[in-house]
Structures are given as C-alpha cells and as structure tokens.
Amino acid sequence: MSLEFIARVRDEQKQLTERRARLLQFMNTSTFLNLTKQHQSLLRLQAGAMHLYQTILQTRLDLLTEKQPELPIDEPIVIEQNTFDIDRDGLPE
C-alpha cells in the first residue's frame, strides 16, 4: 500500500481517537446525567462502537505496516468502568 493511504488511515484513527475522548469526557458531566436514560444508553453504545472502530483501524494499520495485529476475540467492549455486551445485555431501552 502507498504511504499516502497509510497516512489517511492514521489520520482517520487520530480523528476518531480525539472524538471518542471528547465523548468520554462529556459522559462524565452533569449534562450527560440529565439526558434521558435512552440517550445515555445510546451514547454508551456509540462510545463502544467507536472503541471497536479504533481497534479495527489499528489492526488495519498493523497489517499495512507488517506488524503482528492483536485481534480482540469476543471480548466485551469496556466503557468507563462498566462493560457492555450486546449478546448478554441486549439492546438498550
């Protein structure tokens, strides 16, 4: 793959990391706690999906740069101190 393509994937991962960090900061505010439980659940799911997306991008970068990727195997997504497992917990209300 071209260096330009690898740079674009790195940029995408950097932007995603920054956005997820801002979301996690927001989730520790009173504004977040004042949202409905449904919106809180959806934002937790979004943070988890962003984490999975980060992992996928890192794995792609590892493959593109010939590093040995560390692939997650059916591990629950860690969101703050809690874990969410859609197979175990189902969809949010």
N, C-alpha and C positions, 0 to 999 in steps of 0.2 A: 504494500500500500504506500501511497505517497505521503510525504511528510506533511503536506497541506491537509490531507484528510485526517491524519492523526491529530494535528493541531486543532482541527474543527471539533473532533470528538473530545479532546481535552478541554476546549472552551465550553462545550456543552456541559461537561461534567462540572466544571468550575461554577458556571451559572446555576446549575441545579443545586450544588452544594450551598451556595450563598442563599438561594431562595428557601431551601429547606431549613437552614439555620435561622432565617428570619421567621419562618413559620413556627419553629420550635420556640423561639423567643416569645412570639405572640401567644403561644399556648400556655405560657407562664404568666399571663397578665389577667387582671380583673375583667378586662373587656372580653377575653375568651370565656371566662367563667360566667359572664352574663348572657352568653349566647344560649340558644335552646340546646337541649341535650342532643337533638338530631344533628344540628350544625357542628357541635363539638365532636360527635362521633365521626361525621364526615371529614372533618379536618384531621382527626387522628388517622383515619384511613388514608387520607391524602398524604400525610407525613410518612406513613408506612410505605405507600406506593412510591413516593419519592426516594425513600431509602433503597427499595428494591431496584429502582431505575438507576440509582448511583452505583449499586453493586453490579448491575448489568454493564453499565458504561465502563467501570473499572475492569471487568473481565474482558470486555472487548479491547480495551487499551493493552491489557496484559498480553492478549493474543496477538495484537498488532505489533507489539514491541518484543514479542517472543519470550515474555516472562511466563512462568507457570501460574495460571489463574487459580484462585481459591474460590471454587464454586460452592455456594451455600446449598445444603441438601435438606429440604423440608424443615428449615428452622423457622420458628415464629419470628415475625418482624418485631423488633424491640422499639417501642415508642415511649420515650421518657423512662420511667421506672416500670411501666406495665408492658405486658406483651399482648398482642392481638393475633389470634389465629382464626382465620375465617372458617376453616374446617371445623374447629372446636366451638367458636363463638357465634358463627352465623353472621348474617348481615346486620348492620346497625339498625336500630329502630327508626 
